[in-house]
Amino acid sequence: MAAILPVFAEALCAVGLIQQAIGACLVSPQRTAAKIPEQAPPITVFKPLHGVEPLLDTALESFFLLDYPQFQLIFGAADPNDPALAIVGRLQQRYPAVDVAVVTGPHREGRNRKVANLMAMHAASRHDLFVISDADMHVAPDFLAAIVTPLARPEVGLVTTFYTGLPATDTLAGRLGAMQINHGFLPGAALARALGRQDCLGATMALRRRDLDAIGGFAALLDHLADDNVLGQRIRATGKQVALGSAIPATSVPETTLRALLRHELRWARTVRALVPLSYAGIVTQFPLFWALIALLLSGAAIWAWIGLALAAGLRHGIARLFERRLGFGRASGAVPMLMAPPPPWLFLLRDAASAAIFALSFWSDTVEWRGQTLQADSGRSTGGNGIGAVTRHMS
């Protein structure tokens, strides 16, 4: 048995590398700007706000620079004195031609304060096509054109997108957080999509007003922590599909300390485990260098295990570099700022070890901390759904 364990660990490492290579190949970067449809429906974009984080002004400004015939931006904050509103005010002065509404004040009570914010913002919406985007998303000018195209198909009820991670600060925590999104989540999400899953990735959600009304509106999401997961469940339960838009925006990674990053990623891990426990177990293969290191320890530092670790590290870094070049990392793209420089090989070993620790800690408890609240992660199926889990990654 002792001889089998290091071999088993190496096998997990190999599976993880194969998955990442396939997933990286499945992400198709958008090479040219999306064309605006001839019949371009007007769009209302919801931007819920909660405080100020690094790069927020850049992220919000990218929505004022959208290239689309008619769109409305709605910004909402529970606190009328939220400092993020000052940024919005400055952007309104800079871009007076953009149609902007600001909604503030007390919101309906519920577990999910973001959804309570969306419910308050809903009354100000003027158009029948909705795009819900987190405050920290950076988009290119053709973002709305890329999102609206799949909704032209009547069988599509919801559009979501992949996204990359952009460290807001040049800190170890910021780089590790972005690596988890770019080299863990993103290839895994692409592979899951290719295998038939229709995950709703909450950083971008686009749907028609009537489809939202058909599932009970935002109120149907109010008591669920993973509102994007529940929205995907409800839309699929109506018989419609969750499609993938061609745009790949970037999300800020604001954490500057390892403690803050651990808290954020642990919140995500426990939420996903509650949503799709069987699928979550598959994450065990997403940190291959950790398993190569375990094989080295279990083998008593055998030569073959050292070779295996070196090969795994080289492949992990090589796959990541190819993926980054395909996605254009290291250069600006439209309104999206320059993504981080390629991480050094040793950082992947640290990233995989941290991911393994978070995976183990996620089984310790079902409680999560989010925006000053201590909440219980839930499956999102208490009021219906079709039983097909939609994995959420982005919880701002």
C-alpha positions as CSV (number, residue, x, y, z in Angstrom):
1,M,0.0,0.0,0.0
2,A,2.8,2.4,0.9
3,A,4.3,1.9,-2.6
4,I,1.0,2.6,-4.3
5,L,0.2,5.9,-2.6
6,P,3.0,8.0,-4.3
7,V,2.0,6.5,-7.6
8,F,-1.6,7.5,-7.0
9,A,-0.5,11.0,-6.1
10,E,1.4,11.2,-9.4
11,A,-1.7,10.0,-11.2
12,L,-3.8,12.8,-9.7
13,C,-1.0,15.2,-10.8
14,A,-1.2,13.9,-14.4
15,V,-5.0,14.1,-14.5
16,G,-4.8,17.7,-13.3
17,L,-2.3,18.7,-15.9
18,I,-4.3,17.1,-18.7
19,Q,-7.5,18.8,-17.5
20,Q,-5.8,22.2,-17.5
21,A,-4.2,21.7,-20.9
22,I,-7.6,20.7,-22.4
23,G,-9.4,23.5,-20.6
24,A,-6.9,26.1,-21.7
25,C,-7.3,25.0,-25.3
26,L,-11.1,25.3,-25.1
27,V,-11.2,29.0,-24.1
28,S,-11.5,30.8,-27.4
29,P,-10.3,34.4,-27.2
30,Q,-12.2,37.1,-29.0
31,R,-9.9,38.1,-31.8
32,T,-12.0,40.9,-33.3
33,A,-14.5,43.3,-31.9
34,A,-18.1,42.0,-31.8
35,K,-20.4,43.6,-34.3
36,I,-23.4,45.5,-33.2
37,P,-26.6,43.7,-34.5
38,E,-28.7,45.6,-37.0
39,Q,-31.6,45.3,-34.7
40,A,-29.8,46.2,-31.5
41,P,-32.3,46.2,-28.6
42,P,-31.7,48.8,-25.9
43,I,-30.1,47.5,-22.7
44,T,-30.2,48.3,-19.0
45,V,-27.0,47.5,-17.2
46,F,-27.2,46.9,-13.4
47,K,-24.1,47.9,-11.4
48,P,-24.6,47.1,-7.7
49,L,-22.1,49.0,-5.5
50,H,-20.7,48.3,-2.0
51,G,-17.7,50.4,-1.0
52,V,-14.5,51.3,-2.8
53,E,-11.8,48.9,-3.8
54,P,-8.6,49.3,-5.8
55,L,-9.3,49.8,-9.6
56,L,-13.0,50.5,-9.0
57,D,-12.8,53.8,-10.9
58,T,-11.2,52.1,-13.9
59,A,-13.7,49.3,-13.9
60,L,-16.7,51.6,-13.7
61,E,-15.3,53.9,-16.4
62,S,-15.1,51.0,-18.8
63,F,-18.9,50.9,-18.8
64,F,-19.2,54.6,-19.6
65,L,-17.0,53.8,-22.7
66,L,-19.3,51.1,-24.1
67,D,-19.9,51.2,-27.8
68,Y,-23.6,50.4,-28.2
69,P,-26.5,52.4,-29.7
70,Q,-28.7,52.7,-26.6
71,F,-28.0,51.6,-23.1
72,Q,-28.8,52.7,-19.5
73,L,-26.5,52.3,-16.5
74,I,-28.1,51.9,-13.1
75,F,-25.9,52.2,-10.1
76,G,-27.3,51.2,-6.7
77,A,-26.0,51.4,-3.2
78,A,-27.8,50.7,0.1
79,D,-25.9,53.6,1.8
80,P,-26.5,57.0,0.3
81,N,-23.0,57.9,1.5
82,D,-21.3,55.0,-0.1
83,P,-17.9,56.3,-1.3
84,A,-18.4,54.5,-4.6
85,L,-21.2,56.9,-5.5
86,A,-18.6,59.8,-5.6
87,I,-16.8,57.9,-8.3
88,V,-20.0,57.5,-10.3
89,G,-20.7,61.2,-9.9
90,R,-17.3,62.1,-11.3
91,L,-17.8,59.8,-14.2
92,Q,-21.2,61.3,-14.9
93,Q,-19.6,64.7,-15.2
94,R,-16.9,63.3,-17.5
95,Y,-19.4,61.5,-19.7
96,P,-22.6,63.5,-19.6
97,A,-24.1,61.8,-22.7
98,V,-24.4,58.4,-21.0
99,D,-27.8,57.6,-19.6
100,V,-27.3,57.0,-15.9
101,A,-29.6,56.4,-13.0
102,V,-28.5,56.2,-9.3
103,V,-30.6,54.4,-6.7
104,T,-29.8,54.6,-3.0
105,G,-31.5,54.1,0.3
106,P,-32.8,51.3,2.6
107,H,-33.4,48.1,0.8
108,R,-35.6,45.1,1.5
109,E,-34.3,42.7,4.2
110,G,-32.9,39.4,3.0
111,R,-29.9,37.2,3.2
112,N,-28.3,38.5,0.0
113,R,-27.8,42.2,0.2
114,K,-26.6,42.4,-3.4
115,V,-29.9,41.0,-4.6
116,A,-31.8,43.4,-2.3
117,N,-29.8,46.2,-4.1
118,L,-30.9,44.8,-7.5
119,M,-34.5,44.8,-6.4
120,A,-34.3,48.4,-5.5
121,M,-32.6,49.2,-8.8
122,H,-35.2,47.3,-10.9
123,A,-37.7,50.1,-10.5
124,A,-35.4,52.5,-12.4
125,S,-34.9,50.2,-15.4
126,R,-36.2,51.6,-18.7
127,H,-35.3,48.7,-21.1
128,D,-36.4,45.1,-21.4
129,L,-32.9,43.6,-21.8
130,F,-31.0,43.4,-18.6
131,V,-27.2,42.9,-18.1
132,I,-26.1,42.4,-14.4
133,S,-22.4,43.0,-13.9
134,D,-20.4,43.3,-10.7
135,A,-18.8,46.6,-9.9
136,D,-15.3,45.3,-10.3
137,M,-15.6,44.1,-13.9
138,H,-13.4,45.6,-16.6
139,V,-14.9,45.4,-20.1
140,A,-14.0,46.3,-23.6
141,P,-16.2,48.7,-25.6
142,D,-17.8,45.9,-27.6
143,F,-18.9,44.1,-24.4
144,L,-22.7,44.7,-24.9
145,A,-22.6,43.7,-28.5
146,A,-20.9,40.4,-27.6
147,I,-23.5,39.8,-24.9
148,V,-26.6,40.6,-26.8
149,T,-25.9,38.3,-29.8
150,P,-26.8,35.0,-28.1
151,L,-30.0,36.5,-26.7
152,A,-31.3,36.8,-30.3
153,R,-32.0,33.1,-30.2
154,P,-35.4,32.4,-28.5
155,E,-34.1,29.2,-26.9
156,V,-31.6,31.2,-24.9
157,G,-32.8,32.6,-21.6
158,L,-29.6,33.7,-20.0
159,V,-26.1,34.7,-21.2
160,T,-22.9,34.5,-19.1
161,T,-19.2,34.9,-19.8
162,F,-15.9,33.6,-18.8
163,Y,-13.6,36.1,-17.2
164,T,-10.0,36.6,-16.2
165,G,-8.5,37.9,-12.9
166,L,-6.7,41.2,-12.7
167,P,-4.6,41.8,-9.5
168,A,-5.5,45.3,-8.3
169,T,-2.2,45.6,-6.5
170,D,1.3,44.1,-7.1
171,T,1.1,42.0,-4.0
172,L,1.6,38.3,-3.4
173,A,-2.1,37.9,-2.5
174,G,-3.2,39.8,-5.6
175,R,-1.1,37.6,-7.9
176,L,-2.2,34.4,-6.2
177,G,-5.8,35.4,-6.4
178,A,-5.6,36.2,-10.1
179,M,-3.7,32.9,-10.7
180,Q,-6.6,31.0,-9.2
181,I,-9.0,32.6,-11.6
182,N,-6.8,32.4,-14.7
183,H,-5.2,29.0,-14.2
184,G,-7.6,27.2,-12.0
185,F,-11.2,28.4,-12.4
186,L,-11.1,29.4,-16.1
187,P,-9.7,26.2,-17.6
188,G,-12.0,24.2,-15.3
189,A,-15.1,26.2,-16.3
190,A,-14.2,25.8,-20.0
191,L,-13.9,22.0,-19.6
192,A,-17.2,21.8,-17.7
193,R,-18.9,23.8,-20.5
194,A,-17.5,21.4,-23.1
195,L,-18.9,18.5,-21.1
196,G,-22.4,19.9,-21.3
197,R,-22.7,21.9,-18.1
198,Q,-24.5,25.3,-18.4
199,D,-23.0,27.1,-15.5
200,C,-24.0,30.7,-14.7
201,L,-20.9,32.6,-13.9
202,G,-22.1,35.5,-11.8
203,A,-19.7,38.2,-12.9
204,T,-21.9,38.8,-16.0
205,M,-25.6,37.8,-16.4
206,A,-27.8,38.9,-19.3
207,L,-31.5,38.1,-19.7
208,R,-34.8,39.5,-20.9
209,R,-37.1,41.2,-18.4
210,R,-39.9,38.7,-19.2
211,D,-37.7,35.7,-18.4
212,L,-36.7,37.3,-15.1
213,D,-40.4,37.9,-14.3
214,A,-41.2,34.3,-15.2
215,I,-39.0,32.9,-12.4
216,G,-40.3,35.4,-9.8
217,G,-38.0,38.3,-10.4
218,F,-35.0,39.2,-8.3
219,A,-37.1,38.3,-5.2
220,A,-36.6,34.6,-6.1
221,L,-32.9,35.0,-5.4
222,L,-33.1,37.1,-2.3
223,D,-32.6,34.4,0.3
224,H,-29.8,32.6,-1.5
225,L,-26.1,33.3,-1.1
226,A,-25.2,32.2,-4.7
227,D,-27.7,34.2,-6.6
228,D,-26.1,33.5,-9.9
229,N,-26.4,29.7,-9.4
230,V,-30.1,30.1,-8.4
231,L,-30.8,32.3,-11.4
232,G,-29.2,29.7,-13.7
233,Q,-31.3,26.9,-12.1
234,R,-34.5,28.9,-12.5
235,I,-33.9,29.8,-16.1
236,R,-33.1,26.2,-17.1
237,A,-36.2,25.0,-15.3
238,T,-38.2,27.1,-17.7
239,G,-36.7,25.1,-20.6
240,K,-34.3,27.7,-21.8
241,Q,-30.6,27.6,-22.1
242,V,-27.7,29.4,-20.4
243,A,-25.5,30.5,-23.3
244,L,-21.9,31.7,-23.3
245,G,-21.1,35.2,-24.6
246,S,-17.9,35.7,-26.6
247,A,-16.6,38.5,-24.4
248,I,-14.0,37.7,-21.7
249,P,-13.9,40.6,-19.3
250,A,-11.5,40.9,-16.4
251,T,-12.4,41.1,-12.7
252,S,-10.3,42.9,-10.1
253,V,-8.6,40.9,-7.4
254,P,-8.6,43.5,-4.6
255,E,-7.0,41.4,-1.8
256,T,-3.7,42.7,-0.5
257,T,-3.1,40.2,2.3
258,L,-3.0,36.5,2.3
259,R,-5.6,36.4,5.1
260,A,-8.1,38.4,3.1
261,L,-7.5,36.1,0.0
262,L,-8.0,33.0,2.1
263,R,-11.3,34.4,3.5
264,H,-12.5,35.2,0.0
265,E,-11.5,31.9,-1.6
266,L,-12.8,29.9,1.4
267,R,-16.2,31.6,1.0
268,W,-16.2,30.6,-2.7
269,A,-15.2,27.0,-1.9
270,R,-17.8,26.4,0.8
271,T,-20.5,28.0,-1.4
272,V,-19.6,25.7,-4.3
273,R,-19.4,22.6,-2.1
274,A,-22.9,23.3,-0.8
275,L,-24.2,23.8,-4.3
276,V,-22.7,20.9,-6.1
277,P,-21.1,18.5,-3.7
278,L,-20.4,15.7,-6.2
279,S,-18.8,18.0,-8.8
280,Y,-16.9,19.9,-6.1
281,A,-15.0,16.7,-5.3
282,G,-13.5,16.9,-8.7
283,I,-11.6,20.0,-7.7
284,V,-9.2,17.7,-6.0
285,T,-7.4,17.4,-9.4
286,Q,-7.0,21.1,-9.9
287,F,-3.8,21.5,-8.0
288,P,-1.4,19.1,-9.7
289,L,1.9,20.5,-8.3
290,F,0.6,19.8,-4.8
291,W,0.1,16.1,-5.7
292,A,3.5,16.0,-7.3
293,L,4.9,17.3,-4.0
294,I,2.9,14.7,-2.0
295,A,4.3,12.0,-4.2
296,L,7.8,13.2,-3.5
297,L,7.2,13.1,0.3
298,L,5.5,9.7,0.2
299,S,8.2,8.2,-1.9
300,G,10.9,9.3,0.5
301,A,12.3,11.8,-2.0
302,A,13.0,9.2,-4.6
303,I,14.7,10.3,-7.8
304,W,11.7,9.5,-9.9
305,A,9.5,11.7,-7.8
306,W,12.0,14.6,-8.1
307,I,11.9,14.1,-11.8
308,G,8.1,14.0,-11.7
309,L,7.9,17.2,-9.7
310,A,10.3,19.0,-12.1
311,L,8.3,17.8,-15.2
312,A,5.0,18.8,-13.6
313,A,6.3,22.2,-12.7
314,G,7.6,22.8,-16.3
315,L,4.3,21.6,-17.8
316,R,2.2,23.7,-15.4
317,H,4.2,26.8,-16.2
318,G,4.2,26.0,-20.0
319,I,0.5,25.5,-20.2
320,A,-0.1,28.7,-18.3
321,R,2.2,30.7,-20.6
322,L,0.6,29.4,-23.7
323,F,-2.8,30.2,-22.3
324,E,-1.8,33.7,-21.3
325,R,-0.4,34.4,-24.8
326,R,-3.6,33.3,-26.4
327,L,-5.7,35.6,-24.2
328,G,-3.3,38.5,-24.7
329,F,-2.0,38.8,-21.1
330,G,0.6,41.5,-20.7
331,R,-1.1,44.0,-23.0
332,A,-4.1,46.3,-22.7
333,S,-7.2,45.4,-24.6
334,G,-9.7,48.2,-25.3
335,A,-10.8,49.6,-21.9
336,V,-9.5,46.5,-20.1
337,P,-6.2,47.4,-18.4
338,M,-3.0,45.3,-18.8
339,L,-3.2,42.0,-17.2
340,M,-0.5,40.7,-14.9
341,A,2.9,39.6,-16.1
342,P,3.4,35.8,-16.3
343,P,4.0,34.3,-12.8
344,P,7.3,32.6,-12.2
345,P,7.3,28.8,-12.0
346,W,7.7,28.6,-8.2
347,L,4.6,30.6,-7.7
348,F,2.5,27.8,-9.2
349,L,3.7,25.4,-6.5
350,L,2.6,27.9,-3.8
351,R,-0.7,28.5,-5.6
352,D,-1.5,24.8,-5.8
353,A,-0.5,24.2,-2.2
354,A,-2.8,27.1,-1.1
355,S,-5.6,25.7,-3.2
356,A,-5.2,22.3,-1.6
357,A,-5.4,23.8,1.9
358,I,-8.5,25.8,1.0
359,F,-10.1,22.6,-0.4
360,A,-9.5,20.8,2.9
361,L,-10.7,23.7,5.0
362,S,-13.9,24.0,3.0
363,F,-15.1,20.8,4.7
364,W,-14.6,22.3,8.2
365,S,-17.8,24.4,8.2
366,D,-20.7,25.6,6.0
367,T,-20.6,29.2,7.3
368,V,-19.1,32.0,5.2
369,E,-18.4,35.7,5.8
370,W,-19.7,38.1,3.2
371,R,-19.9,41.9,3.4
372,G,-19.9,41.8,7.2
373,Q,-22.5,39.0,7.4
374,T,-22.0,35.4,8.7
375,L,-24.2,33.3,6.4
376,Q,-24.9,29.6,5.9
377,A,-24.0,28.3,2.4
378,D,-27.1,26.7,0.8
379,S,-27.8,24.5,-2.2
380,G,-30.0,27.0,-3.9
381,R,-32.7,24.3,-4.5
382,S,-35.1,24.9,-1.7
383,T,-37.6,26.5,-4.0
384,G,-37.1,24.6,-7.2
385,G,-34.5,24.1,-9.9
386,N,-33.7,21.3,-12.3
387,G,-31.1,19.6,-10.2
388,I,-28.2,20.6,-12.5
389,G,-25.7,22.6,-10.4
390,A,-24.3,25.9,-11.8
391,V,-20.9,26.6,-10.3
392,T,-20.3,30.1,-9.1
393,R,-16.9,31.6,-8.8
394,H,-17.2,35.3,-8.5
395,M,-18.7,36.7,-5.2
396,S,-17.7,40.3,-4.8
